[in-house]
Amino acid sequence: MYTFADLVQIVAELRSDHGCPWDREQTLESMKQYLADEAQEVFDAVDNHDMPNLCEELGDVLLQVVLDSQIASEQGAFTVHDVVDGICRKMIRRHPHVFGDVKVSSPEECLALWNAIKMQEKAEKP
């Protein structure tokens, strides 16, 4: 079975000098519509309760994330590892009721806590 690391390597190979001409010419801007299209296909699979198709479409969304991250890495902006690190940090930070000592008793309290933390983070950004 392939791993996330394999996917990252495959995408890097596709973007390499000896890779795929189509993949090499893509930019963050040119990829925007593909991400939107793939997200819509995820929505459709969920609406149709089509789990095999949902699995495939989530893979397509993941490919978009890895490909955009590869393009950003080539530009010196960030890597896919930065993306993973960032979302892990955010999930831990925004779930103090799981990873800390905050107590909540309902999904509504969880959402309110998430939104409060998000607002605080936005206020602290320069």
N, C-alpha and C positions, 0 to 999 in steps of 0.2 A: 504494500500500500504506500502511495506517495505521501509526503508530508508537506507542511507549510514551507519548510526550508527548500524542498524540491521545487515548489511553485515559484518561490522567489528566484531560484537559480534558472528555471526555465524562462521566466520573463526577462531576466538579465541577458540570457543567451539570445532570445528573440530580438532584443534591442541592440545586440552587439554588432560590430562591423561585419561579421559574417552571418548575421541573423536574417530575419525576415524584412524585406524592403518596406512592406506596409507598416509593420510594427515600429521600425526605425523612424519613419517619417511622422509618427503621431506626436501630438503636443497635448499639454493639459487642456488647451482650448478645443482641439479637435476631438478629444475624448468625452467632453461634457455630454453630448447627445447620447453616446453609448451607455453612459451611466444611467441617464434618465430612462432610456429604453429598457435596460436590464431591471431597474427598480420597478417599472411598470409590469414587467413580466413576473416579478416576484409577487406583486399585488394580485395579478391574475391567477397565479398558481394557488395563492392563499384563498382567494375567493372561490376557486373551483375545488378546494380541498384535495388538490393533486400533489401529494407528497413526493412522488418521484420527480415530477417537474419542478417542484419547489427546491428540492435538493440541487438539481442542475442549475436553476436560475440563481440560487444563492452562490453557487460556485462562480457563475458569470459576474455577479456583483463583486465577489472577492477578487476575481481577476482584474476588474476595473480598479479596485483599491491598490492592488499590488503594482499594476502597470502605471497608474498615476504616481505612486510612490517611487517607482524606478525612474520615471521622467524627472521628478523633483530631485532625486538623488544625483542624477546626471548634471543637474543645474546647481548642485551644491546646497540645496535648500534643506532637505531632510531625507531620511531613509524610511523604509517600511518598518524598521526596528524602532524608529522614533515614534511612528504612528502607533505601534503596538504598546510601547512604553507609555505614551500619552494617554491612551484609552484605559490602560490598566490603572494608572495613577488616578484618573478621573473616576473610575468605578469605585475604587477604594475610598477616595475622598468623599464621594457623594453617597456612600452607603455606610455612614458611621454606626448605624443600627446593626450592621452585619460585622464590620471590621473594627468597630470601636465599642464604646460603652453607652451609646445613646439608645433609648428605649422608644419603640413605636408599637402601636397596637392595631393598626389598620393600613390597608393600601393607600387610603387617602392621606394619612399621616406621612407615609413614605414619600408620596408625591409632593406634599407640602415641604418636607425636609429637603428633598432634591431641589425644588425650585428656590428655596431660601439659600441653599449653598450655592446654586448657580448664580443667583443675583449677587451674592457676596463676592464670588469669583470675578464676575463682570465688573463690579465696582472697584476691585483691587487692581484690575489691569490698567496699564498706562495708556 
